[in-house]
Amino acid sequence: MTESLDEIDLQILKKLQRNGKLTTKELADSVHLTPTPVFERQKRLERQGYIRKYIAVLDPEKMGEGLLVFCKVKLQQINHEIADSFTRRIMRFPEVKACYNTSGAYDYLLKVRARDMKQYQEFVLTKLGDIESVGAIESTFVMSEVKPDVT
């Protein structure tokens, strides 16, 4: 069981979520503590799993992945074996940036990045279309990212 977080812990987490490159001194100054207790708190938050990892958020346009698509996938039938097989295949597709098992009309929601519509079409036809268990696909194309997820 992890201990509860106090206000300083929450401030540290919020500041690191906005900028994971903050030095211990910068972080300490921003929460009005000295570096040593902030360093110890940060290490504790890492050990307890509140901080899973530090990452760089890349610009999709500059990386040649300007098209963002949410792709809903309905499987023809579902059981543990079919679901495991589908997710193993999806994990190998670099275009799929996130995959969620959902309830409702569709079984999975994929967050897909592609260079353009032609590349996305190729992804659907040659990768998703090659998975025998896929029954239906519905694509929603993002026109602009109002509040992008950087977590």
C-alpha positions in Angstrom: 0.0 0.0 0.0 1.3 3.4 -0.9 1.1 6.3 1.5 -1.2 9.2 0.7 0.1 12.2 -1.2 0.3 15.6 0.4 0.0 19.0 -1.3 3.8 19.2 -2.0 3.8 15.8 -3.6 0.9 16.8 -5.8 2.6 20.1 -6.8 5.8 18.1 -7.7 3.8 15.7 -9.9 2.0 18.5 -11.7 5.1 20.4 -12.4 7.0 17.3 -13.6 4.0 16.4 -15.8 4.3 19.8 -17.5 8.1 19.6 -17.8 10.0 16.4 -16.9 13.3 18.1 -17.6 13.1 20.4 -14.5 16.3 20.1 -12.4 15.9 19.3 -8.7 16.8 22.8 -7.9 14.2 24.3 -10.3 11.6 21.9 -8.9 12.6 22.8 -5.3 12.4 26.5 -6.0 8.9 26.1 -7.5 7.5 24.3 -4.5 9.5 26.4 -2.0 11.6 23.7 -0.5 15.3 22.9 -0.6 16.6 20.4 -3.2 17.3 17.5 -0.8 13.7 16.9 0.4 12.4 17.4 -3.1 14.9 14.9 -4.5 13.9 12.4 -1.8 10.2 13.0 -2.6 10.7 12.6 -6.3 12.6 9.3 -5.8 9.8 8.1 -3.5 7.1 9.0 -6.1 9.1 7.1 -8.7 9.5 4.0 -6.4 5.8 4.0 -5.5 4.8 4.1 -9.2 3.2 7.6 -9.3 5.9 8.5 -11.9 6.1 5.7 -14.5 8.7 7.2 -16.8 10.1 10.4 -18.3 9.5 10.9 -22.0 10.0 13.4 -24.8 6.8 14.5 -26.6 7.6 14.7 -30.3 5.9 17.0 -32.9 3.9 14.6 -35.1 4.0 17.0 -38.1 7.8 17.1 -38.0 7.9 13.3 -37.6 5.8 12.8 -40.8 2.7 11.7 -38.8 0.4 14.7 -39.3 -2.8 12.7 -39.7 -4.4 11.6 -36.5 -7.2 9.1 -36.7 -9.3 7.4 -34.1 -10.2 4.0 -35.5 -13.0 1.9 -33.9 -12.7 -1.8 -34.5 -15.4 -4.4 -34.0 -14.3 -8.0 -34.0 -16.5 -10.7 -35.7 -16.5 -12.6 -32.4 -14.6 -12.2 -29.2 -13.1 -14.5 -26.6 -9.7 -14.6 -24.8 -7.8 -16.2 -27.7 -9.2 -13.9 -30.4 -8.7 -10.8 -28.2 -5.1 -11.8 -27.3 -4.3 -12.5 -31.0 -5.7 -9.2 -32.0 -3.8 -7.2 -29.4 -0.5 -9.0 -30.2 -0.8 -8.0 -33.8 -1.8 -4.4 -33.0 1.2 -4.0 -30.7 3.5 -4.6 -33.7 2.0 -1.8 -35.9 4.0 1.4 -35.4 1.1 3.5 -36.8 -1.0 2.5 -33.7 0.1 4.9 -30.9 -2.5 3.7 -28.4 -5.1 0.9 -28.2 -8.0 0.7 -25.8 -10.4 -2.2 -25.2 -13.8 -0.6 -24.9 -17.4 -1.4 -24.2 -20.2 -0.5 -26.5 -20.7 -0.9 -30.3 -16.9 -1.5 -30.9 -14.4 -3.7 -29.1 -11.3 -1.5 -29.6 -10.4 2.1 -30.0 -7.1 2.7 -31.8 -5.2 6.0 -31.9 -3.4 5.9 -35.3 -0.9 8.3 -36.8 -0.1 8.5 -40.5 1.6 10.8 -42.9 -1.6 11.4 -44.9 -4.8 9.8 -46.0 -3.1 7.5 -48.5 -0.8 6.1 -45.9 -3.8 5.6 -43.5 -5.7 3.8 -46.3 -2.7 1.5 -46.9 -2.6 0.8 -43.1 -6.3 -0.2 -43.1 -6.1 -2.3 -46.2 -2.8 -4.1 -45.6 -2.6 -4.3 -41.8 -6.0 -4.1 -40.2 -7.6 -5.8 -43.2 -5.2 -8.7 -42.9 -6.6 -9.6 -39.4 -9.2 -12.3 -40.0 -11.1 -11.5 -36.8 -11.9 -7.9 -37.7 -15.5 -7.4 -38.6 -16.0 -3.7 -38.9 -13.9 -0.5 -38.8 -15.0 3.1 -38.3 -12.5 5.9 -38.7 -12.8 9.4 -37.2 -10.3 11.9 -38.6 -9.1 14.7 -36.3 -9.3 18.1 -37.8 -7.4 19.8 -35.0 -6.1 18.9 -31.6 -7.7 21.3 -29.1 -6.1 19.8 -26.0 -3.6 17.1 -26.9 -2.8 14.2 -24.6 0.8 14.3 -23.7 0.7 11.6 -21.1 
